[in-house]
Amino acid sequence: MSSPAAARTLRIVAFGDSLSAGYGLARNEAFPAKLEAALKAKGYDVSVTNAGVSGDTSSAGLARLDWSIPKDADAVIVELGANDMLRGVDPALTRRTLDEILTKLKARKVAILFAGMRAAPNFGADYQKAFDAIYPELAAKHGVPLYPFFLEGVAGNRALNQKDGIHPVPAGVDIIVAGILPDVERLITQAQAAR
């Protein structure tokens, strides 16, 4: 007989910026809604909460962490850092902030999937090197799985992005979901094992 905890819908939180929030998209076109639909289509009993806030830097995410992620969350996808990069925030600050976010989530004993971001080449090679290193290094430090680049297959493709060239159109979100799905399935397995 399964326990009540095992029977309960698994709660995943997509904690991020406009890329999670679904800037310029209908609610059902945003990453969390499309991810939930894809998981349900594979038979998972999950809910994916949209805790994305457009414009959030990693510092803003840290400031709202405690009230943005419900106490009963089983798993969190951390997708932050794009706005830090776009604003040229010192990578050392971004690293410290993301480090603290992962530390706080680990203390809450929720399963974590860390979604990486990459710096645009126009910031120069030094910035790019420092920024891009943040994600694999913090994932290794905290022992959390890393999805290397949240916008894999979408970044730089005009047809998959809105006119601003930054935010994906629904077809772009579909590509993001398809890419990250195997990692989220592993996240679910990890979260279920921790119950």
Backbone hydrogen bonds, N-H to C=O, Kabsch-Sander energy under -0.5 kcal/mol:
donor,donor_aa,acceptor,acceptor_aa,energy
7,A,3,S,-1.5
8,R,4,P,-1.2
10,L,45,D,-2.6
12,I,10,L,-0.7
12,I,47,S,-3.0
13,V,75,A,-2.3
14,A,49,T,-2.9
15,F,13,V,-1.0
15,F,77,I,-2.4
16,G,14,A,-0.8
16,G,51,A,-1.0
17,D,79,E,-1.0
20,S,17,D,-1.2
21,A,17,D,-2.8
22,G,18,S,-2.2
23,Y,18,S,-1.8
25,L,22,G,-2.4
29,E,26,A,-2.0
30,A,26,A,-0.7
30,A,27,R,-0.9
34,K,30,A,-2.4
35,L,31,F,-2.7
36,E,32,P,-2.4
37,A,33,A,-2.2
38,A,34,K,-2.2
39,L,35,L,-2.4
40,K,36,E,-2.7
41,A,37,A,-2.2
42,K,38,A,-0.7
42,K,39,L,-0.7
43,G,40,K,-1.8
44,Y,39,L,-2.3
46,V,44,Y,-1.2
47,S,10,L,-2.4
49,T,12,I,-3.0
49,T,47,S,-0.6
51,A,14,A,-2.2
51,A,49,T,-1.0
53,V,16,G,-2.0
56,D,53,V,-2.0
61,G,57,T,-2.1
62,L,58,S,-2.4
63,A,59,S,-2.0
64,R,60,A,-1.2
65,L,61,G,-0.6
65,L,62,L,-0.9
68,S,64,R,-1.9
69,I,65,L,-1.7
73,A,70,P,-1.8
74,D,11,R,-2.6
75,A,11,R,-1.8
76,V,111,A,-2.7
77,I,13,V,-3.0
78,V,76,V,-0.7
78,V,113,L,-2.4
79,E,15,F,-2.9
79,E,77,I,-0.7
83,N,56,D,-0.5
85,M,81,G,-2.2
86,L,82,A,-2.6
87,R,83,N,-1.7
88,G,85,M,-1.5
89,V,84,D,-2.9
93,L,90,D,-1.3
94,T,90,D,-1.8
95,R,91,P,-2.8
96,R,92,A,-2.1
97,T,93,L,-2.5
98,L,94,T,-2.7
99,D,95,R,-2.5
100,E,96,R,-2.0
101,I,97,T,-2.3
102,L,98,L,-2.5
103,T,99,D,-2.3
104,K,100,E,-2.6
105,L,101,I,-2.3
106,K,102,L,-2.5
107,A,103,T,-1.9
108,R,104,K,-1.1
109,K,106,K,-1.4
110,V,105,L,-1.4
111,A,74,D,-2.3
113,L,76,V,-2.5
114,F,145,P,-2.6
115,A,78,V,-2.9
115,A,113,L,-0.6
116,G,114,F,-0.6
116,G,147,Y,-3.3
123,F,120,A,-1.6
124,G,121,P,-1.9
128,Q,124,G,-2.4
129,K,125,A,-2.6
130,A,126,D,-2.3
131,F,127,Y,-3.1
132,D,128,Q,-2.8
133,A,129,K,-1.2
134,I,130,A,-0.5
134,I,131,F,-1.4
135,Y,131,F,-0.5
137,E,133,A,-1.8
138,L,134,I,-2.5
139,A,135,Y,-2.5
140,A,136,P,-2.0
141,K,137,E,-2.3
142,H,138,L,-2.4
143,G,139,A,-1.0
144,V,139,A,-2.0
147,Y,114,F,-2.8
150,F,116,G,-3.0
152,E,149,F,-2.0
154,V,151,L,-2.5
155,A,151,L,-2.5
157,N,154,V,-2.1
158,R,156,G,-0.8
160,L,157,N,-1.5
161,N,158,R,-1.0
162,Q,167,H,-3.7
165,G,162,Q,-2.5
169,V,160,L,-2.0
172,G,169,V,-0.9
173,V,169,V,-2.1
174,D,170,P,-2.2
175,I,171,A,-1.4
176,I,172,G,-2.1
177,V,173,V,-2.9
178,A,174,D,-2.5
179,G,175,I,-2.2
180,I,176,I,-2.4
181,L,177,V,-1.8
183,D,180,I,-0.6
184,V,180,I,-2.1
185,E,181,L,-2.5
186,R,182,P,-1.7
187,L,183,D,-1.9
188,I,184,V,-2.3
189,T,185,E,-2.0
190,Q,186,R,-2.3
191,A,187,L,-2.6
192,Q,188,I,-2.8
193,A,189,T,-2.0
194,A,190,Q,-1.2
195,R,191,A,-0.6
195,R,192,Q,-0.9
